[in-house]
Amino acid sequence: MTKLHRKDLKQDEIREKFADAIRSASLHGKEVLYIIGVVIAVGLIAFGWFYYERNQQEESQNLLGIAIEKFQAPVGPASADPTVQKPKYNYKTEEEKYTNALKDFEQIVKKHGNTPAADMARYQAGVCAFYLKDHKKAEEYLIQAGKVSDRNIIYFQSRIALANLYNLTSRSADAARVLDEAIRKDKNLVPPEYLMFQSAEALAKSGKTKEAINTFQKILDQYKDSPVSYQAQARLNELKRN
């Protein structure tokens, strides 16, 4: 009887361990299912965001293309020649054209502010405002446009446009400042001698003749084979005569 009793006890222990194993597997199984559920949910969210971002990119690029078409549209009466293809957009005045294009660029910035298309739209909006003689708005948009990475050509385009705006509005010192920013960050996206020439002109207009002369001389020393060097030589001779 003792042997049978021990045998029964061992069988009971085996059954209990087996039951514990089943319960443990069940609990771990629930954890695994939960983890799988979380992974699937995250995947669905990521896929949804990717799809949304792709649609945003496509829509913003399409809108940018239309806005640029308007910006580049001809002004004046359309040709009466039936063999000449009529432009998609045509305006009676420059003011009408830039006003229309500006609205489109501003809409892109408003609806798709975090896209590359919006970066270009800010720059183009600034240019439109410049042509419309809204200098305050032009400055605001061009400063915003210039906040992109210095690996982006818009970083330099916006500063060149700002310098033109500042020179036009008797702020040549500011023009020299933004051009100096471009020169220090230049990664050969824009010919450095061109930026230096524009900076020297701004320095000359702001009364800093000595600094202007030094900058023109640097162009001659460092970029003597560039077409810009001929302009720099002419301006250098002019400043030295005065």
C-alpha positions in Angstrom: 0.0 0.0 0.0 2.9 2.3 0.8 4.4 1.9 -2.6 1.0 2.6 -4.2 0.5 5.6 -2.1 3.8 7.0 -3.1 3.1 6.3 -6.7 -0.2 8.2 -6.4 1.5 11.2 -4.8 4.1 11.3 -7.6 1.3 11.2 -10.2 -0.5 14.0 -8.3 2.7 16.1 -8.4 3.1 15.5 -12.1 -0.5 16.5 -12.7 -0.1 19.7 -10.7 3.2 20.6 -12.5 1.5 19.9 -15.8 -1.5 22.1 -14.8 0.9 24.9 -13.7 2.7 24.6 -17.0 -0.6 25.0 -18.9 -1.6 28.0 -16.8 1.9 29.6 -17.3 1.7 29.0 -21.1 -1.7 30.6 -21.1 -0.6 33.7 -19.3 2.5 34.1 -21.6 0.3 33.5 -24.6 -1.9 36.4 -23.5 1.2 38.6 -23.2 2.4 37.5 -26.6 -1.0 38.3 -28.1 -1.0 41.7 -26.5 2.5 42.5 -27.8 1.5 41.3 -31.3 -1.6 43.5 -31.1 0.5 46.6 -30.1 3.0 45.9 -32.9 0.2 45.6 -35.4 -1.4 48.8 -34.1 1.9 50.7 -34.4 2.4 49.3 -37.9 -1.1 50.5 -39.0 -0.5 54.0 -37.5 2.9 54.2 -39.3 1.4 53.0 -42.6 -1.4 55.5 -42.2 1.0 58.4 -41.5 3.2 57.4 -44.4 0.2 57.4 -46.7 -1.0 60.7 -45.4 2.5 62.3 -45.8 2.8 60.9 -49.4 -0.6 62.5 -50.3 0.4 65.8 -48.7 3.7 65.8 -50.7 1.9 65.0 -53.9 -0.8 67.6 -53.4 1.6 70.3 -52.3 3.9 69.7 -55.3 0.9 69.9 -57.7 -0.3 73.2 -56.1 3.3 74.5 -56.3 3.5 73.7 -60.0 0.2 75.6 -60.7 1.4 78.6 -58.6 4.8 78.8 -60.5 2.9 78.6 -63.8 1.0 81.7 -62.7 4.1 83.4 -61.5 5.8 82.8 -64.9 2.7 83.6 -67.0 2.9 86.2 -69.7 1.4 89.7 -69.3 -0.6 91.4 -72.0 -2.9 90.4 -74.8 -2.7 86.8 -76.0 -1.4 86.3 -79.5 -4.1 86.2 -82.2 -2.0 83.8 -84.3 -4.0 80.5 -84.2 -0.7 78.6 -84.7 0.7 79.9 -81.4 -0.3 77.8 -78.4 -2.2 79.9 -75.9 -0.8 79.9 -72.4 -2.8 78.4 -69.6 -2.7 81.6 -67.6 -2.5 85.1 -69.0 -2.7 88.5 -67.1 -3.4 92.0 -68.1 -0.9 93.5 -65.7 2.2 92.5 -63.6 0.3 93.4 -60.5 -2.6 91.1 -61.3 -0.1 88.2 -62.0 1.9 88.6 -58.8 -1.2 89.1 -56.7 -2.7 85.9 -58.1 0.4 83.9 -57.7 1.0 85.2 -54.2 -2.4 83.9 -53.1 -1.5 80.4 -54.3 1.9 80.4 -52.6 0.3 81.6 -49.4 -2.3 78.8 -49.6 0.5 76.2 -49.9 2.2 77.6 -46.8 -1.0 77.5 -44.9 -2.1 74.0 -45.9 1.2 72.2 -46.3 3.6 74.2 -44.1 5.9 71.3 -43.3 6.6 70.2 -46.8 9.5 71.0 -49.2 6.9 72.6 -51.5 6.0 75.1 -48.7 9.7 76.0 -48.3 9.8 77.1 -52.0 6.3 78.7 -51.6 7.6 80.9 -48.8 10.5 82.1 -51.0 8.3 82.7 -54.0 5.7 84.5 -51.9 8.5 86.8 -50.7 9.5 87.5 -54.3 5.9 88.2 -55.3 5.5 90.6 -52.4 8.7 92.3 -53.4 7.4 92.9 -56.9 4.1 94.1 -55.5 6.2 96.6 -53.4 4.9 95.1 -50.1 8.4 95.2 -48.6 7.3 94.3 -45.1 5.6 91.1 -46.2 8.5 90.3 -48.6 11.0 90.5 -45.8 8.8 88.3 -43.5 8.5 85.6 -46.1 12.1 85.7 -47.2 13.3 85.5 -43.6 11.0 82.4 -43.1 12.3 80.9 -46.3 15.9 81.3 -45.2 15.4 79.1 -42.1 15.9 75.9 -44.2 19.1 73.9 -44.0 22.2 75.5 -45.6 22.3 72.4 -47.8 19.2 73.7 -49.5 19.6 76.2 -52.4 16.7 78.2 -50.9 18.9 79.2 -48.0 21.0 81.2 -50.4 18.3 82.4 -52.8 16.4 83.9 -49.9 19.4 85.8 -48.6 20.3 87.1 -52.1 16.7 88.3 -52.5 16.7 89.8 -49.0 20.0 91.7 -49.9 18.3 93.1 -52.9 15.3 94.2 -50.8 17.6 95.8 -48.2 19.7 97.6 -50.8 16.5 99.0 -52.4 15.2 100.2 -49.0 18.5 101.9 -47.9 19.4 99.1 -45.5 22.8 98.2 -47.1 24.3 97.2 -43.8 21.6 94.5 -43.4 22.2 93.4 -47.0 25.9 92.9 -46.3 25.0 91.0 -43.1 22.8 88.4 -44.8 25.2 88.0 -47.7 28.0 87.4 -45.2 25.8 84.6 -43.7 25.5 83.0 -47.2 29.3 83.3 -47.8 30.2 81.6 -44.5 27.8 78.8 -45.1 28.3 78.4 -48.9 28.7 74.8 -50.1 29.3 75.6 -53.7 25.5 75.7 -54.4 26.1 79.3 -55.5 29.3 80.6 -57.0 31.1 82.1 -53.9 32.6 85.0 -56.0 29.0 86.1 -56.9 28.1 86.2 -53.3 31.3 88.1 -52.5 30.6 90.6 -55.3 27.1 91.3 -54.0 28.5 91.7 -50.5 31.1 94.2 -51.7 28.5 96.2 -53.4 26.4 96.3 -50.2 29.4 97.3 -48.2 30.2 100.2 -50.7 26.6 101.4 -50.5 26.6 101.4 -46.7 29.7 103.6 -46.7 32.2 100.8 -45.8 34.5 101.6 -48.7 37.6 100.0 -47.2 35.8 96.7 -46.6 34.3 96.8 -50.1 37.7 97.3 -51.7 39.2 94.4 -49.7 36.3 92.1 -50.8 36.7 93.1 -54.5 40.4 92.4 -54.2 39.7 89.0 -52.7 37.6 88.1 -55.7 40.5 89.1 -58.0 43.0 87.1 -56.0 40.9 83.9 -55.5 38.7 83.8 -58.7 40.8 85.6 -61.3 39.4 83.3 -64.1 35.8 84.0 -63.2 33.7 86.4 -65.3 32.8 88.1 -62.0 36.5 89.1 -61.6 36.1 91.5 -64.5 33.2 93.3 -62.8 35.1 93.3 -59.6 38.1 94.9 -61.2 36.0 97.6 -62.7 34.3 98.4 -59.4 37.6 98.3 -57.6 39.1 100.9 -60.0 36.0 103.0 -59.6 36.2 103.0 -55.8 39.9 103.7 -55.7 39.4 106.7 -58.0 36.8 108.1 -55.6 
